[in-house]
Amino acid sequence: MKKTYFVFALLLSSVSSFAQKNLTLWYKQPARNWNEALPIGNGRIGAMIFGRPSNELIQLNEQTLWSGKPINPNPNPEAPKYLQQVREALFNEDYKKGEQLTHKLQGLYSEAYQPLGDLLLKQDLKGEVSNYYRDLNIAEATASTRFKVGDTEFTREFFVSAPAQVMVIRLKASTKGALNFTASTTSPHPVQNSVLGVNELVVRGKTPAHADPNYVGYNAVPVIYKDSTGCGGVRFDWRIKVKSTDGKATTTAEGITISDASEAVLIISVGSSFNGFDKCPDSDGKDEKAIADKYLKAALPLSVDAIKKAHIADYQKYFKRVSFSLNGNPAVDLPTDERLIQYANGAKDSALESLYFQFGRYLLISCSRPDGIPANLQGIWNNSVRPPWSSNFTTNINTQMNYWMVEMCNLSELHTPLLKWIGYMAKTGKETTKNFYNARGWTVHHNSDIWALSNPVGDKGKGSPSWANWAMGGAWLSQHLWEHYAFTGDKNYLQNTAYPLMKGAAIFCEDWLVEDKNGYLVTAPSTSPENVFITEKGEKGSVSIASTMDMGIIWDLFTNTIEASEKLGIDADFRKELIAKKAKLFPLHIGKKGNLQEWYKDWEDVEPQHRHVSHLFALHPSRQISPLRTPEFANAAKKTLEIRGDDGTGWSKSWKINFWARLHDGNHAYKLVRELLKLTGMEGTNYNKGGGTYPNLFCAHPPFQIDGNFGGTSGISEMIIQSQDGLINILPAIPDDWQDGEIKGMKARGGFEVDITWKNKQVTQLVIRSSIGGICSIKTPNQLKLAGKSTLKKAKAFDAYDFQTTKGGVYVLNSL
């Protein structure tokens, strides 16, 4: 009996070890640069771990450290008088004049997300380094480094705890007295270092009052720290404290030195003066010193093991909701970078694909927590004062892509930072619509930031209208308000939070729409973000009327707002108004090439393979186009993708995975998954060279943008489960290379949680848990039988089956 128990325990240990290894990124060498470092975070504090033996670099961030201050709500008082002039030019088909005048409708640029600084661990090593290893365990959200010098093994462990709100660094040496290092700091901001108490280093400073975007080169001083008003710039207080060591510790303003030790534990705490999007972070800021001190003092009495245990439990309450295996996740005993090289050369690696999916979930848990700030272009990880595109909230695709997978992947609570911020943007957006357009309601344009910026950017005429004057950000963001309800069924949230905001966005769209000569409601001015057309006269332009993207977003907003009003049984008159206006929206058109027309007319593109495919919004993330309901337009969308081609930047390729999944073409979607995972070492912002994946699995735009990671996870999800057509479509786009698999804990609209097991692309078992009850409609590649008393009934359309569920009910369906 004991022998049997021992074998069973050994088997469990082996399975657990395999599962951990399958959820671990690991390497045989330190990071050469930032794109090889490993990210950890608790939503608020982020760190990039380089793993260097003698000169460890830990780059740090805090989510509220941005440049700037609350917005100027009316930066361009002259703007309203130009709107009618713009429209007249466009309706007269003078697109050049219309574009020139559109410059007059611009405001100021967003501010930039800022780094905190670097922690440097200079370790005195006597000899050559061997047996090097570093990893990121996404099952537990911990990073580690280990290596040997002679007979001594050195280990370092890193994690950022959400319950304790501190970062923990534990260093060990296997030989007593062999651990000798100095911890020092640097920051790109002006700082003051001092010693506080016993072995506690304090770094205090402030972010810039303003930072130009990285692409603005015309200002002599692009980064400004002084603000005569006493308003701008976020103060920070950064503490590094020796929690414990068995060696000698000494601290000066230059750093902390540990000598003759075998173990040392450092605690990092950070406080920020940020006090809300509408308050001066300096004069009206929070007490950043008290915040840093509070978290540090609360953590110090706890053992490291206790802090770690609470950290893992908190992280895993999100992460462990979903498990994912493809073809059994066959083990590949190679470092992650070497796996990427083999994968790029054509090797099969299903486990790498499932790891990439889970890595996206890991990143969102690590950078977007309830009551926090939404994930920006880089999540919470940034090492530059003027990061690419200000590391802001880019709302013409990128911010939304960050949260496409959040509901499907069972992380609904992590949606709340964005949903909350939409409410703040609506407040500034109401000022923007009034001050720029004399319109009601609210909207957001191309960019936003921690100050909830909503105006058209461009620095009052210096930006290209092709991106600066896109006015549909509020309407698109409102889709997230609806989706949170669609997945959860939370009517209190719908009534008190989502619907009022959706209604405000819809009211702006009502005012923004004007009639064309055929009586259709159109937008003017209108762009298809960042793309340029060629008119029938051979003229290039980017501003016209009724781009397909604009009209698709408004269709989506009106549809969702109408449905929300019906669900709540309120606002019948407004609902009728929207129904009438929706019927008059400029419709989708199929162009002469059989593609979905992008512009008001069937014009050519200056760049036919442009990275943006904005007019396919109607296919994804919207539900206007569907192979099940609108096959003609689905075929036109397919033709559009064929013309656009498969190349593109990281996030663009991720969006195309979602498109092909929605077209139920799993093999094409999978081709793009493989291309997204193409290893690249490209630096800089030359995105015309195409994207891929860095050695640390960050997505390369290039440079790094986290939306590509999140969009990739969303795309894989869409390949396995869809629910936008009023039914749960199981394995709608499963590729030939994913013959067998199992995924548990995915979510579908209607309040359903779904487990799927399949073999030879046929479902062997389907488990559905209903959180709110109601009819469940399913479409599967093969026929299933329902266990228990409930019965499957043939649905009216789409070869689907219905069955009644009750709140809390669990339903098991097996293959025949």
C-alpha positions in Angstrom: 0.0 0.0 0.0 2.8 2.4 0.9 4.6 1.6 -2.4 1.4 2.3 -4.3 0.9 5.6 -2.5 4.6 6.5 -3.2 4.2 5.8 -6.9 0.9 7.8 -7.0 2.6 10.7 -5.2 5.5 10.6 -7.5 3.2 10.6 -10.5 1.3 13.7 -9.1 4.6 15.4 -8.5 5.7 14.7 -12.1 2.4 15.9 -13.5 2.6 19.1 -11.4 6.2 19.7 -12.4 5.3 19.2 -16.1 2.4 21.6 -15.8 4.7 24.2 -14.1 7.3 23.8 -16.9 4.6 24.2 -19.5 3.8 27.5 -18.0 7.4 28.8 -17.6 9.5 31.0 -19.8 13.2 30.1 -19.3 16.6 31.0 -20.7 20.2 30.0 -20.5 21.6 33.5 -20.5 20.8 37.0 -19.1 18.7 39.5 -21.1 20.8 41.5 -23.5 18.2 44.2 -23.7 14.8 45.3 -22.5 13.0 43.0 -25.0 14.6 40.0 -23.4 13.9 41.0 -19.8 11.0 39.3 -18.0 7.9 41.3 -16.8 6.3 41.0 -13.4 3.6 43.1 -11.9 0.7 43.4 -9.5 -1.4 45.9 -11.6 0.2 48.9 -9.9 3.9 48.2 -9.7 5.7 46.7 -12.7 9.3 45.4 -13.0 11.5 44.1 -15.8 14.0 41.6 -14.6 17.2 41.3 -16.7 18.9 38.4 -14.8 22.5 39.7 -15.0 24.8 37.9 -12.5 27.2 40.6 -11.5 25.2 43.7 -12.5 21.5 42.9 -12.2 19.1 45.4 -13.7 15.5 45.8 -12.5 13.6 48.4 -14.3 10.6 49.7 -12.4 7.2 51.3 -13.1 4.2 52.5 -11.1 0.9 52.8 -13.1 0.0 56.4 -12.1 3.4 57.9 -13.0 2.5 60.0 -16.1 3.6 63.4 -17.2 1.1 66.3 -17.2 -1.9 67.4 -15.3 -5.7 67.6 -15.8 -6.7 68.6 -19.3 -7.5 72.0 -20.7 -11.2 71.4 -21.8 -11.1 74.0 -24.5 -7.7 74.2 -26.1 -9.0 75.4 -29.4 -11.9 77.9 -29.0 -11.9 78.6 -32.8 -12.7 75.0 -33.7 -16.5 75.1 -34.0 -16.6 77.8 -36.7 -14.7 75.5 -39.1 -16.9 72.4 -38.8 -19.5 73.6 -41.3 -16.8 74.8 -43.7 -15.3 71.3 -43.6 -18.6 69.7 -44.3 -19.4 72.0 -47.2 -16.0 71.2 -48.8 -16.5 67.5 -48.4 -20.0 67.4 -49.8 -18.7 69.5 -52.7 -16.1 66.7 -53.2 -13.3 69.1 -52.6 -11.5 66.6 -50.4 -8.2 68.5 -50.4 -9.8 71.6 -49.0 -11.8 69.6 -46.5 -8.6 68.0 -45.2 -6.8 71.3 -45.0 -9.7 72.8 -43.0 -9.9 69.7 -40.7 -6.5 70.7 -39.3 -8.4 73.6 -37.7 -10.4 71.1 -35.6 -7.4 69.9 -33.6 -6.4 70.2 -29.9 -3.4 69.1 -27.9 -1.4 65.9 -27.7 -1.8 63.4 -24.8 0.8 63.1 -22.0 3.2 60.2 -21.6 3.4 57.2 -19.3 6.7 57.5 -17.3 9.2 55.1 -15.8 10.0 55.1 -12.1 13.7 54.2 -12.4 16.2 51.3 -12.2 17.3 49.2 -9.2 20.9 48.0 -9.8 22.3 45.0 -7.9 26.1 44.9 -8.3 27.3 41.6 -6.9 30.9 40.8 -6.1 31.5 37.4 -7.8 34.9 35.6 -7.3 35.2 33.6 -10.5 33.4 32.5 -13.7 29.6 32.1 -13.9 28.3 28.6 -14.8 25.0 26.7 -14.8 23.1 29.9 -15.6 19.3 29.8 -15.6 16.5 32.4 -15.4 12.8 32.0 -15.7 9.3 33.5 -15.4 6.8 31.2 -13.9 3.4 32.4 -15.1 1.6 29.8 -13.0 2.7 31.6 -9.9 3.7 35.1 -11.2 7.3 34.7 -10.0 10.7 35.3 -11.7 14.0 33.7 -10.7 17.6 33.6 -11.6 20.2 31.1 -10.5 23.8 30.4 -11.4 27.0 29.0 -9.9 30.4 30.5 -9.2 32.8 27.7 -8.3 30.9 25.5 -5.9 28.5 28.2 -4.7 25.0 28.5 -6.1 23.4 31.9 -6.1 19.6 32.3 -6.5 17.4 35.3 -6.8 13.6 35.4 -6.6 11.3 38.2 -7.6 7.6 38.8 -7.3 5.2 41.8 -6.9 2.4 41.1 -4.4 -1.0 42.6 -5.0 -2.2 41.9 -1.4 0.9 43.5 0.1 1.4 46.1 -2.6 5.2 45.6 -2.5 7.9 44.0 -4.6 10.0 41.3 -2.9 13.5 40.3 -3.9 15.1 37.4 -2.1 18.8 36.6 -2.7 20.6 33.5 -1.5 24.0 31.9 -1.6 24.6 28.2 -0.9 27.9 29.1 0.9 27.8 31.1 4.1 29.2 34.6 3.7 29.4 34.4 -0.1 26.6 36.9 -0.8 28.1 40.4 -1.3 26.3 43.1 -3.2 25.3 46.7 -3.4 21.8 47.9 -4.3 21.7 51.3 -5.9 19.2 53.3 -7.9 19.0 55.5 -11.0 16.0 57.5 -12.4 15.5 59.5 -15.6 13.8 62.1 -13.4 15.4 64.6 -11.0 15.5 62.8 -7.7 16.8 63.1 -4.2 18.2 60.0 -2.3 18.3 59.8 1.4 18.5 57.3 4.3 15.4 56.8 6.4 15.6 54.7 9.6 17.6 51.5 9.6 18.8 50.3 6.1 16.0 52.0 4.2 16.9 53.9 1.1 14.4 56.6 -0.1 14.2 58.0 -3.6 12.0 61.0 -4.1 11.2 62.9 -7.3 8.5 64.0 -9.7 7.5 63.2 -13.3 7.5 65.9 -16.0 4.8 68.6 -16.1 4.8 67.8 -19.9 6.4 65.4 -22.3 6.0 65.7 -26.1 5.2 62.5 -28.0 8.3 60.7 -29.3 7.4 61.6 -32.9 7.2 65.4 -32.2 10.6 67.0 -33.0 9.9 70.7 -33.4 10.1 71.8 -29.8 13.4 72.9 -28.4 12.5 71.5 -24.9 10.3 68.4 -25.4 10.3 67.5 -21.7 9.4 70.1 -19.1 9.6 69.5 -15.4 8.8 73.0 -14.0 5.1 74.1 -13.8 4.6 77.7 -12.6 1.0 76.8 -11.6 2.1 74.2 -9.1 -0.2 71.6 -10.7 1.7 69.4 -13.2 3.9 66.4 -12.6 3.3 63.4 -10.3 5.4 63.1 -7.2 6.7 59.7 -6.2 8.3 58.2 -3.1 10.3 55.0 -3.7 11.6 52.9 -0.8 14.1 50.0 -0.8 14.3 48.4 2.6 16.4 45.5 3.9 13.8 43.3 5.5 16.3 40.7 6.7 19.8 39.4 6.2 22.2 37.1 8.1 25.1 39.3 6.9 26.1 42.9 7.5 24.0 45.7 6.0 25.0 49.4 5.6 23.0 52.1 3.9 24.0 55.5 2.5 22.3 57.8 0.0 24.3 56.1 -2.7 22.9 52.6 -1.9 22.6 49.6 0.3 25.5 47.2 0.8 25.1 43.6 2.0 28.3 41.7 2.9 29.2 38.3 4.3 25.7 37.0 3.9 24.0 33.8 2.7 20.6 35.4 2.4 19.1 38.9 2.0 15.6 40.1 1.4 14.7 43.5 0.0 11.3 45.1 0.0 10.3 47.8 -2.5 7.4 50.1 -1.9 6.2 53.0 -4.0 3.8 55.8 -3.4 2.4 58.3 -5.9 0.7 61.7 -5.5 -1.8 61.0 -8.3 -5.2 61.9 -7.0 -7.6 61.4 -9.9 -7.8 62.5 -13.5 -9.3 65.8 -12.6 -7.0 66.9 -9.7 -3.6 68.6 -9.8 -1.1 65.8 -8.9 1.2 68.3 -7.3 -0.8 70.9 -5.4 -3.8 68.6 -4.9 -1.9 65.3 -4.8 -2.1 62.5 -2.3 0.7 62.0 0.3 3.0 59.7 -1.6 5.3 59.4 1.4 2.5 58.1 3.6 1.4 55.7 0.9 4.9 54.2 0.5 5.4 54.0 4.2 2.0 52.4 4.9 2.7 49.5 2.5 6.2 49.0 3.7 5.4 48.9 7.4 2.5 46.5 6.8 4.8 44.1 4.9 7.8 44.1 7.2 6.3 42.0 10.0 5.3 39.2 7.6 7.6 36.4 6.6 8.7 36.3 2.9 7.0 32.9 2.6 3.7 34.4 4.0 3.9 37.3 1.5 4.6 34.9 -1.3 1.8 32.5 -0.4 -0.7 35.3 -0.3 0.6 36.7 -3.6 0.3 33.3 -5.4 -3.2 32.7 -4.0 -4.3 36.2 -5.1 -2.9 35.7 -8.6 -4.1 32.2 -9.1 -7.7 33.1 -8.2 -7.7 34.7 -11.7 -5.1 32.7 -13.6 -6.3 29.2 -12.7 -9.8 29.8 -13.9 -8.7 28.7 -17.4 -6.6 25.7 -18.4 -5.6 25.0 -22.0 -4.0 22.1 -23.7 -3.3 21.6 -27.4 -2.5 18.1 -28.6 -1.6 17.2 -25.0 0.9 20.1 -24.8 3.9 17.9 -25.8 7.0 18.8 -23.8 9.8 20.6 -25.5 12.8 20.8 -23.2 14.4 23.9 -24.7 14.7 27.5 -23.6 12.0 29.8 -24.8 14.2 31.7 -27.2 15.5 28.4 -28.8 11.9 27.2 -29.1 11.0 30.4 -30.9 13.9 29.9 -33.3 12.8 26.3 -34.0 9.2 27.4 -34.4 10.1 30.1 -36.9 11.9 27.4 -38.9 8.7 25.4 -39.1 8.8 23.1 -36.0 5.5 22.1 -34.4 5.1 23.3 -30.8 1.5 23.2 -29.6 2.7 23.8 -26.0 4.3 27.1 -27.1 1.0 28.2 -28.7 -1.0 27.4 -25.5 1.8 29.1 -23.4 1.4 32.2 -25.6 -2.3 32.2 -24.9 -1.8 31.9 -21.2 1.0 34.5 -21.3 -1.6 37.1 -22.5 -3.8 36.3 -19.6 -0.7 36.5 -17.3 0.1 40.0 -18.6 -3.4 41.3 -18.1 -3.6 40.0 -14.5 -0.2 41.7 -13.9 -1.1 45.1 -15.4 -4.9 45.6 -15.0 -6.4 45.2 -11.6 -9.8 46.3 -10.2 -9.6 50.0 -9.0 -6.5 50.5 -11.0 -5.6 52.3 -14.3 -6.3 50.6 -17.7 -3.5 48.9 -19.5 -1.7 51.3 -21.8 0.2 50.6 -25.0 2.8 48.8 -22.9 0.7 47.5 -20.1 2.6 49.0 -17.2 6.1 48.3 -18.4 8.1 51.3 -19.9 11.7 52.5 -19.6 11.5 55.8 -21.5 10.4 59.4 -20.6 9.2 59.8 -24.2 8.1 56.2 -25.0 6.8 55.2 -28.4 3.4 56.9 -29.0 3.6 58.2 -25.4 2.6 54.7 -24.2 -0.8 56.2 -23.9 -4.4 54.9 -24.5 -4.6 54.8 -28.3 -8.3 54.4 -28.9 -8.6 53.8 -32.6 -7.8 50.1 -32.0 -5.1 49.5 -29.4 -6.8 50.3 -26.1 -9.8 48.2 -27.2 -7.6 45.3 -28.3 -6.1 45.2 -24.8 -9.5 44.1 -23.5 -11.0 42.0 -26.2 -10.1 38.8 -24.4 -10.9 39.8 -20.9 -14.5 38.5 -20.8 -13.9 35.4 -22.9 -10.9 34.4 -20.8 -12.7 34.6 -17.5 -11.1 37.8 -16.2 -14.2 39.9 -16.1 -13.2 41.9 -13.0 -10.0 43.1 -14.8 -12.3 44.9 -17.3 -13.3 47.3 -14.6 -10.3 49.7 -14.9 -11.2 50.4 -18.5 -15.0 50.6 -17.8 -14.3 53.1 -15.0 -12.0 55.2 -17.2 -14.6 55.3 -19.9 -16.8 57.2 -17.3 -14.0 59.7 -16.8 -13.5 60.1 -20.6 -17.2 60.7 -20.9 -16.9 63.7 -18.5 -14.1 65.3 -20.4 -15.6 64.1 -23.7 -18.8 66.0 -23.0 -16.7 69.2 -22.8 -14.9 68.2 -26.1 -18.1 67.7 -28.1 -19.5 71.0 -26.8 -16.3 73.0 -27.3 -15.2 71.6 -30.6 -18.5 70.8 -32.4 -21.4 72.4 -30.5 -22.7 68.9 -30.1 -24.4 67.0 -27.2 -23.2 63.8 -25.7 -19.6 62.7 -25.4 -16.8 61.2 -27.4 -13.1 60.5 -27.4 -10.7 60.9 -30.3 -7.5 59.1 -31.3 -5.6 59.3 -28.0 -6.3 59.5 -24.3 -4.2 59.4 -21.1 -4.4 59.2 -17.3 -6.0 62.7 -17.5 -8.9 61.3 -19.6 -7.9 63.4 -22.6 -10.7 63.4 -25.2 -10.0 66.2 -27.7 -8.7 65.6 -31.3 -4.9 65.6 -31.0 -2.5 67.2 -33.4 -1.2 70.2 -31.5 -3.7 72.5 -33.1 -3.1 71.8 -36.8 0.3 70.0 -36.8 -1.0 66.5 -36.9 -2.3 64.5 -39.9 -6.1 64.4 -39.9 -5.7 60.8 -41.1 -5.4 59.9 -37.4 -5.8 63.0 -35.3 -9.4 63.8 -36.3 -11.0 60.4 -35.9 -14.1 61.0 -33.7 -15.4 57.5 -33.0 -13.4 56.6 -29.9 -16.3 57.1 -27.5 -18.7 55.0 -29.6 -16.1 52.2 -29.9 -15.2 52.3 -26.2 -19.0 52.0 -25.5 -18.9 48.5 -27.0 -16.9 47.4 -23.9 -19.7 48.7 -21.7 -22.1 46.5 -23.5 -19.9 43.4 -23.7 -19.4 43.4 -19.9 -23.1 43.1 -19.6 -23.5 40.6 -22.4 -21.1 38.2 -20.7 -22.2 38.7 -17.1 -25.9 39.6 -17.4 -25.5 42.1 -14.6 -28.6 44.3 -15.0 -27.7 46.7 -12.1 -24.4 47.4 -13.9 -26.3 47.9 -17.2 -28.8 50.3 -15.7 -26.5 52.3 -13.4 -23.2 52.4 -15.3 -23.3 51.1 -18.9 -26.6 52.4 -20.3 -26.2 56.1 -19.3 -22.7 56.2 -20.9 -23.8 54.3 -24.0 -26.8 56.7 -24.3 -24.4 59.7 -24.1 -22.2 58.3 -26.8 -25.2 57.6 -29.0 -26.5 61.2 -28.5 -23.2 62.5 -29.8 -23.4 60.2 -32.8 -26.9 61.5 -33.5 -25.6 65.1 -33.6 -22.5 64.1 -35.5 -24.5 62.4 -38.3 -25.7 64.5 -41.2 -27.8 63.6 -44.3 -26.1 63.1 -47.7 -27.8 63.9 -51.0 -29.4 60.4 -51.0 -31.0 60.9 -47.6 -28.5 58.6 -45.8 -27.1 59.6 -42.4 -23.3 59.9 -42.8 -20.3 61.2 -40.8 -18.4 64.2 -42.0 -15.5 64.7 -41.6 -14.7 61.0 -41.7 -11.5 59.0 -41.8 -10.5 55.3 -41.9 -7.7 55.5 -39.3 -4.3 56.2 -40.7 -5.2 55.1 -44.3 -5.1 57.2 -47.5 -7.4 56.9 -50.6 -7.0 57.9 -54.2 -10.1 59.5 -55.7 -11.5 58.8 -59.2 -9.6 62.0 -60.2 -6.3 60.6 -59.0 -6.1 62.8 -55.9 -4.8 61.5 -52.6 -6.8 62.2 -49.4 -7.6 60.9 -46.0 -10.7 62.9 -45.1 -14.1 62.3 -46.7 -17.5 61.2 -45.5 -19.0 58.0 -44.1 -16.0 55.7 -43.9 -17.1 52.1 -43.5 -15.5 52.0 -40.0 -17.4 55.1 -38.8 -20.7 53.7 -40.0 -20.0 50.2 -38.5 -19.1 51.6 -35.1 -22.3 53.7 -35.1 -24.3 50.7 -36.2 -22.8 48.7 -33.3 -23.4 51.5 -30.7 -27.0 52.0 -31.8 -27.7 48.3 -31.9 -26.3 47.7 -28.4 -28.0 50.8 -27.0 -31.4 49.8 -28.4 -31.0 46.3 -27.0 -29.9 47.7 -23.6 -33.0 49.9 -23.5 -35.2 46.9 -24.3 -33.5 44.7 -21.6 -34.1 47.5 -19.0 -37.6 48.4 -20.2 -36.7 52.1 -20.3 -36.4 55.0 -22.7 -38.9 53.8 -25.3 -39.0 57.1 -27.1 -35.2 57.3 -27.3 -35.1 53.7 -28.5 -37.6 54.5 -31.3 -35.4 57.5 -32.3 -32.3 55.3 -32.5 -34.2 52.6 -34.5 -35.3 55.2 -37.0 -31.8 56.7 -37.3 -30.2 53.2 -37.5 -32.4 52.4 -40.5 -31.0 55.5 -42.3 -27.3 54.8 -41.7 -25.2 54.7 -44.9 -25.0 51.0 -45.6 -22.2 48.6 -46.2 -21.1 48.4 -49.9 -19.3 45.7 -51.8 -16.7 47.2 -54.2 -15.8 46.3 -57.7 -13.1 43.9 -56.6 -15.7 42.0 -54.5 -14.2 43.5 -51.3 -15.9 45.4 -48.5 -15.7 49.0 -49.6 -13.7 51.1 -47.1 -14.7 54.6 -48.2 -17.8 56.5 -49.2 -16.9 55.7 -52.8 -15.1 52.7 -54.3 -11.7 54.3 -54.3 -8.3 52.8 -54.5 -5.9 52.7 -51.6 -2.5 54.5 -51.7 -1.2 51.5 -49.7 -3.3 48.4 -50.6 -1.5 46.3 -47.9 -2.0 49.0 -45.2 -1.6 47.6 -41.6 -5.0 49.0 -40.5 -8.1 47.1 -41.8 -10.5 49.4 -39.9 -13.5 48.8 -42.2 -13.7 45.2 -41.0 -14.7 46.5 -37.6 -18.2 45.2 -38.7 -16.8 41.7 -38.7 -14.8 41.9 -35.5 -15.1 43.1 -32.8 -18.7 44.0 -34.0 -21.3 41.5 -35.0 -22.8 43.2 -38.1 -21.0 40.8 -40.5 -21.2 37.1 -39.9 -20.8 34.0 -42.2 -24.0 32.6 -40.5 -26.2 35.7 -41.0 -24.6 37.8 -43.8 -22.6 35.4 -46.0 -22.4 37.9 -48.9 -20.7 40.5 -46.7 -18.6 37.8 -45.0 -17.2 36.9 -48.5 -16.5 40.5 -49.2 -14.6 40.8 -45.9 -12.6 37.7 -46.9 -11.8 39.3 -50.2 -10.7 42.5 -48.4 -8.3 40.4 -46.2 -6.9 38.7 -49.3 -6.2 42.0 -50.9 -4.7 43.5 -47.7 -2.4 40.4 -47.3 -1.1 38.7 -44.2 1.8 41.0 -43.5 1.6 43.6 -40.9 2.8 44.9 -37.5 2.3 42.8 -34.4 -1.1 44.1 -33.4 -2.3 44.2 -37.0 -1.5 40.5 -37.4 -3.4 39.8 -34.1 -6.5 41.6 -35.4 -6.3 39.5 -38.6 -6.3 36.3 -36.5 -9.6 37.5 -35.0 -10.9 38.3 -38.5 -10.1 34.9 -40.0 -11.5 33.2 -36.9 -14.8 35.1 -37.3 -14.8 34.0 -41.0 -14.5 30.4 -39.6 -11.2 29.8 -41.5 -9.1 28.1 -38.8 -6.2 27.2 -41.0 -5.7 30.8 -42.2 -6.0 32.1 -38.6 -3.5 29.5 -37.5 -1.1 30.6 -40.3 -1.1 34.1 -38.7 -0.7 32.7 -35.2 2.5 31.1 -36.4 3.6 34.4 -38.1 2.8 36.4 -34.9 5.2 34.1 -33.0 8.0 34.8 -35.5 11.1 35.6 -33.4 12.4 39.1 -34.0 15.2 41.1 -32.5 14.2 44.4 -34.2 14.6 47.6 -32.2 13.2 51.0 -32.8 9.9 52.1 -34.4 10.3 51.0 -38.0 7.0 49.2 -38.1 7.0 49.0 -41.9 9.4 46.1 -41.4 6.6 44.0 -39.8 6.1 42.6 -36.4 6.6 39.4 -34.5 7.6 38.3 -31.1 10.6 39.2 -28.9 12.5 36.6 -27.0 10.5 37.4 -23.8 7.2 36.8 -25.7 6.4 40.5 -25.8 4.7 41.4 -29.1 6.8 43.5 -31.6 4.9 46.3 -33.3 7.9 47.0 -33.5 8.7 48.3 -31.0 6.9 46.5 -28.1 3.2 47.1 -27.9 1.2 44.9 -25.5 -2.0 45.0 -27.6 -0.5 42.4 -30.0 -0.1 40.0 -27.1 -3.7 40.6 -25.9 -5.0 40.5 -29.5 -3.2 37.2 -30.0 -4.9 35.6 -27.0 -8.2 37.0 -28.2 -7.7 35.5 -31.6 -6.9 32.0 -30.2 -10.0 32.3 -28.1 -12.2 33.2 -31.1 -10.8 30.2 -32.9 -12.1 27.9 -30.2 -15.4 29.6 -29.0 -17.6 32.4 -30.3 -20.9 33.7 -29.0 -21.6 37.0 -30.9 -24.3 35.4 -33.2 -26.8 34.7 -30.4 -25.5 31.1 -29.9 -22.3 29.5 -28.5 -20.3 28.3 -31.5 -17.9 25.6 -30.4 -14.7 25.1 -32.4 -15.8 27.5 -35.2 -12.3 27.9 -36.5 -10.2 25.0 -35.3 -7.2 24.4 -37.5 -6.0 21.1 -38.7 -2.9 21.4 -36.5 -5.0 21.5 -33.4 -6.6 18.1 -33.9 -6.9 17.4 -30.1 -7.3 19.7 -27.2 -9.0 20.7 -24.0 -9.9 24.2 -22.7 -11.7 24.8 -19.4 -13.2 27.9 -17.9 -13.9 30.0 -21.0 -16.9 32.4 -21.0 -19.6 33.0 -23.5 -22.2 35.7 -23.8 -25.4 35.0 -21.8 -23.6 34.2 -18.5 -22.2 30.8 -19.6 -18.9 29.2 -18.6 -17.7 26.5 -21.0 -15.3 23.5 -20.9 -14.5 21.9 -24.3 -12.7 18.6 -24.9 -12.1 17.6 -28.5 -10.4 14.8 -30.5 -9.9 14.8 -34.3 -11.5 18.2 -34.3 -14.7 16.6 -32.9 -16.1 17.6 -29.6 -16.0 14.6 -27.1 -17.3 16.5 -24.1 -18.9 19.9 -23.5 -19.6 21.2 -20.0 -21.7 24.3 -19.7 -22.3 26.2 -16.4 -25.1 28.8 -16.4 -24.7 31.7 -14.0 -28.0 33.4 -14.7 -30.2 30.7 -16.4 -32.1 31.0 -19.6 -32.0 29.3 -23.0 -28.6 28.1 -24.1 -28.1 27.7 -27.9 -25.1 25.7 -29.1 -23.5 24.9 -32.5 -21.0 22.1 -32.6 -19.0 20.4 -35.4 -20.6 17.1 -34.4 -23.8 16.0 -32.7 -23.9 15.7 -28.9 -26.2 14.2 -26.4 -27.2 16.0 -23.2 -26.9 14.0 -19.9 -29.7 14.2 -17.4 -33.3 15.3 -17.7 -32.8 18.3 -20.0 -33.3 17.8 -23.7 -31.7 19.3 -26.8 -34.1 20.9 -29.2 -33.2 21.8 -32.8 -32.9 25.6 -33.0 -34.6 27.6 -35.8 -31.4 28.4 -37.6 -27.7 27.8 -38.1 -27.8 24.0 -37.3 -27.9 24.9 -33.6 -29.5 23.2 -30.6 -31.2 24.8 -27.6 -31.8 23.7 -24.1 -33.2 25.4 -21.0 -30.8 26.2 -18.1 -31.3 27.3 -14.6 -29.2 29.7 -12.5 -26.2 27.7 -11.2 -27.0 24.7 -13.4 -24.2 22.5 -14.8 -24.9 20.7 -18.1 -22.7 17.9 -19.6 -22.9 17.0 -23.3 -21.0 14.1 -24.8 -20.4 12.9 -28.3 -22.8 10.3 -29.7 
